[in-house]
Amino acid sequence: MRFLTRRQLYALIAVLCALAMAYALYAQHVLGLEPCPLCIFQRIGVIAVGVLALLAALVNPARLAAKVWSLLISFAALGGASVSAWQFYLQHLPPEQVPACGPGLDFMMETLPLRQMLEKVFKGSGECAQIDWTFMGQSMPFWVGVFLLSMLSLALYNGWRDVR
């Protein structure tokens, strides 16, 4: 990645996030895979990483500011990857330990206070434990986690590399 400027690498992260979201929307609208509440929060993580990376590319920060932008991107990526890890865990619970299916995210957002809604979402539900899609034997939350950890690595590399 030595051949890319700091700005270009931030832009690359933003483009990769846009492509990941394009695939998520393709999976939803073409393949018919409805996202569960945890999937929605993973999407928010990908979008946050992409938006922050795009802003960093526009600002083109140097030295200390690049470190700050990289940390912001990394925190967003870590948040999304944590949700991915939680869903991956739920998917590998024995069937008798999987939480019962709950109401949809739209309904919970309309009827519950934010704290209570977040508690219910992160507790997980039956639909979050379903595996409807795999690639190379792994479910989508696994690959979203790998993607977000890769973006985290690129962001940290970009913030701390020596650019001349």
N, C-alpha and C positions, 0 to 999 in steps of 0.2 A: 504493500500500500504506500510505499515511499513515493510513488509517482503521482499520488493525489495530494492536492493542497488540503489544508484543514477545512476550508470551505467546501471543497468538492466531496470530502469524506462525509461531512455533515449532510450534504445534499444526497449522497448515496444512501445514507441511513434513511432519510425521508422518503426516497423513492422506493426502497425496499419495504418500508412500512406501508406505503400506498399499494404496492403489489400484493402484500399480505392481506390487506383489507379488501382488495379487489377479489382475491381468491375466496375470502370469507363470504363476501356477498354472492359470488358465483355458487359456492357450496349451499348457501341458503336459498337463493332464488332459482337456480337451475337444477341443482342436485336434490333440492327439497329437504335439506338438513336444517331444521328449526333450531336456533341457538337457545340454550338454556340460560338461566340468569348468570351462572359463572362464566359462560362463553361471552356474554355481553360485557362483563367486567374485563375479560381478557382483551376484547376488542378495544375497550376504552384504554387499556394499557398500550396497545399497539398504536392507537391514534395519538395518545399523549407523547409517545416516543417520537413519532413522525412529525408532529407539530413542533415539538421542542427542537428537533434536529433541523427542521426547515427554518425556524427562527434563528437558530445558531448559524446556519448557512447564510442567511440574509445579513446578520450582524457581522459575521466573519471575525469572531473574537481572537485576540492574541493572548498568549501566555496565561496569566491568572484568570482572565475572563473565560478562556477556553476550558480551563479546569472546572470553573463554576458551571458552565453550560454542560460539560460532559457529566458532571455529577447530577445535574437536574435530569438529564436524559437517562442516566443510570438508575436513579431512584424510580423513575416511571417504569423503566424496563424491569426492575426488581419487583415492583408492585405487581405488574402483570404476570411475571414469571411465578410469583408466589401464589397467585390465584390458579395458574396452570398446575402447579405442583399439588395444590389442595384438590383440584378436580381429578387429577391423575390418581391421587390417594383414594378418593371416593370411588373411582372406577374399579379399583382393585380390592375393595372390601368384599368379604363374603356376602352373598345375597341376603342373608338374614340380618346383616348389620347396616344395609343400605337404608338411609332415611326414606320415609314415604314421600311420594310426589306432592308438591305443594302448589299454591296458586302461581300464576305467571308473574313476571317482573312488573308488567304494566299495572296489574291489579294491586300488587303490594305497594308500588310507589304511590298509587292513588289513595290507598286506605290506611297505610301504616306510617307512623313517624319514621324519619330517616334512620335513626338508630335501630329500631325494631326491624325495619326492612333489611338493613345490612346484616343484622344478626341472623335473620332467616335465610338470606342468600348464602352467607358464608357457612352456615350449618350444612348447607347442601340439601338436595332432595333427589328423589329417584331419577328424575330426568337428567340430572347432572352426572349420575353414575352410569348412564347408558353409553355404550360405545356403538355409534352408528357409522363410523368412518375410520379406516385405518390406512396407513401407508408404511410399508416395511414392518408390519406387525405392531405398529404403535398408533395410538389414538391421537386425535387432533390436539388435545391439551398438551400432550408430550411435545409435539412439534411446535406448538406456539411457545412453550417454555424454552425449547432449544433456540428458536428464532429470537426471542426476547433476550436470552442470555448472550446470544451472538451480538445483538445490537448493543447490549451493555458493554461487552468486550471492545467492540469497535469504538464506542463513545469514549471509554476510558483511555484506550490507545490514542485516540485522536487528541484528547485533552492533555496528555502527558508526553506525547512524542516531541522530539526536538525538530522544529520546522525552521529551515533556513532559507 
